[in-house]
Amino acid sequence: MTKLEFVAEGEHFFMKFTAVYKPAPEGGFVAWLEEMPNLQTQDETMAEAKNENDPHT
């Protein structure tokens, strides 16, 4: 399991998130934000999962 912190900020807000990436038993990676555990994504590679969680992409 890998954890990465990132910040989303705008003119009127600042939020800090921790993204969690875990290898899925069937292959690929499951990713979610610790602050929003019910919001998940699954992708073939960790790089694809990171793109799903990054608010800047």
LINDAMO-V496905 format. One record per backbone hydrogen bond with DSSP energy under -0.5 kcal/mol. CO is the residue of the C=O (numbers start at 1). NH is the residue of the N-H. If there is no record, write none. Layout:
{{CO	NH} {CO	NH}}
This chain:
{{2	21} {4	19} {6	17} {7	9} {8	15} {13	10} {15	8} {17	6} {17	19} {18	34} {19	4} {20	32} {21	2} {22	30} {24	27} {28	24} {29	43} {30	22} {31	41} {32	20} {33	36} {34	37} {36	33} {36	39} {38	40} {39	33} {41	31} {43	29} {45	49} {46	50} {47	51} {48	52} {49	53} {50	54} {53	55} {54	57}}
